Amino acid sequence: MILNNFCSNLTIKKKFTKYIFLLLLVGCCAINVEAREMILDDLSNPGITSQKQNWSFFTDGVMGGLSKGKAIISKIDGTKCYHMTGNVTTKNNGGFIQIRSKLKPDISTSKFRGIYLKVFGNGEEYSIHLRTALTRAPWQYYKFSFKSSNQWNIIKAPFKEFKKSNIYLPSNLIAQNINSIGLVAGFRDFSADICMNEIGFY
């Protein structure tokens, strides 16, 4: 009887120890996931990223296009944001407006799963463009497209879902280092109106 009780207590203790170990393991994993998130910009310092880099606005005019637009720091529903508006046209081989920032130092895609951004739009489709050391020509980049809505939404863009713009680029973005990131309105004729409140890596 005493032996049976001893064995029973020993089994309970082993199960309890295993349970505590699992809880600690899950907790450590959660901490690691949280530590691997990075806010690139949440307008804490408007116009400047957490890497101390500026955002720049430009259009297809650098390539002879006719798209027009602007980007300002504004507020939508009381939320501070980068507000990009304009008329995108594919005339004269054009077709885009964008805001873009360099990443210094480069961000390795092996350290994160993807990019997130908080946006408010006009129901049109926009895209995130990433450039790496391998995207040397102006028309080379990796692209993730998303549909906007007229309310604030968090968009998540996994690196594995980015598409290359050129056949000469590697298909897989993962394991590359990103050196610039852009929010783009383009590649068809439409009126652009999108706000970005936060962007980062997850």
Secondary structure, DSSP 8 states (H G I E B T S, - for coil): -HHHHHHHHHHHHHHHHHHHHHHHHHHHHHHHHHHT-EEEE-SSSTTB-TTS-BEEEEEGGGGT---EEEEEEEEETTEEEEEEEEEE--GGG--EEEEEEEEEEEEETTS-SEEEEEEE-SS-EEEEEEEETT--STT--EEEEEE--SS-EEEEEEGGG-EESSTTS-S--TT-EEEEEEEEEESSSEEEEEEEEEEEE-
